[in-house]
């Protein structure tokens, strides 16, 4: 089976920002004739980690547990 892999980084936003990106990837797949022939995989995603090298005042900086929850939310969104 053919798979289209994409990195769904939305580091400036929450997981809900993945939805329009999914739509755009699907449009590109359809335009190139693979919309019905391929699955789409989110092969990488993430948010900034709260450590000494990060921007602690950035709204999307998270602790490890916070990043885990953002990733879990993004998986639920992609699967729906």
C-alpha positions as CSV (number, residue, x, y, z in Angstrom):
1,X,0.0,0.0,0.0
2,X,1.1,3.5,-0.8
3,X,1.6,5.9,2.2
4,X,2.0,9.6,2.2
5,X,4.0,10.7,5.2
6,X,3.8,14.3,6.6
7,X,5.2,16.1,9.6
8,X,2.3,17.8,11.3
9,X,4.2,20.5,13.2
10,X,2.0,23.2,14.7
11,X,4.3,24.5,17.3
12,X,2.7,28.0,17.4
13,X,-0.7,26.5,18.1
14,X,-2.6,23.7,19.7
15,X,-3.4,20.3,18.2
16,X,-6.6,21.6,16.5
17,X,-4.3,23.5,14.1
18,X,-3.5,20.1,12.5
19,X,-7.0,19.9,10.9
20,X,-6.5,22.4,8.1
21,X,-3.1,20.9,7.3
22,X,-4.7,17.5,7.0
23,X,-7.2,19.0,4.6
24,X,-4.4,20.5,2.5
25,X,-2.4,17.2,2.4
26,X,-5.6,15.4,1.3
27,X,-6.1,18.0,-1.5
28,X,-2.5,17.6,-2.7
29,X,-3.0,13.8,-2.6
30,X,-6.2,14.0,-4.7
31,X,-4.7,16.5,-7.1
32,X,-1.8,14.0,-7.8
33,X,-4.1,11.0,-8.2
34,X,-3.3,9.2,-5.0
35,X,-6.2,10.3,-2.8
36,X,-7.9,7.0,-3.0
37,X,-4.8,4.9,-3.3
38,X,-2.7,6.0,-0.3
39,X,-3.0,6.3,3.4
40,X,-1.8,9.4,5.2
41,X,0.6,9.1,8.1
42,X,1.6,11.7,10.7
43,X,5.2,10.7,11.0
44,X,6.3,13.5,13.3
45,X,4.9,16.2,15.5
46,X,5.8,18.0,18.6
47,X,6.0,21.1,20.7
48,X,8.7,23.0,22.5
49,X,10.0,21.5,25.7
50,X,10.3,23.4,28.9
51,X,14.0,23.4,29.6
52,X,16.9,25.9,30.0
53,X,17.2,26.2,26.2
54,X,13.5,26.9,25.4
55,X,11.5,30.0,25.3
56,X,9.7,29.7,28.7
57,X,7.4,32.5,28.0
58,X,6.1,31.0,24.7
59,X,2.5,29.9,25.1
60,X,3.2,26.5,23.5
61,X,6.1,25.5,25.7
62,X,5.2,22.5,27.8
63,X,6.6,20.2,30.4
64,X,7.1,16.6,29.4
65,X,3.6,15.7,30.7
66,X,2.1,18.7,28.9
67,X,3.7,17.7,25.6
68,X,2.5,14.1,26.1
69,X,-1.1,15.5,26.4
70,X,-0.7,17.7,23.3
71,X,0.5,14.7,21.3
72,X,-2.3,12.6,22.6
73,X,-4.8,15.3,21.5
74,X,-3.2,15.5,18.1
75,X,-3.5,11.7,17.7
76,X,-7.2,11.9,18.6
77,X,-7.8,14.7,16.1
78,X,-5.9,12.9,13.3
79,X,-7.8,9.7,13.9
80,X,-11.2,11.4,13.8
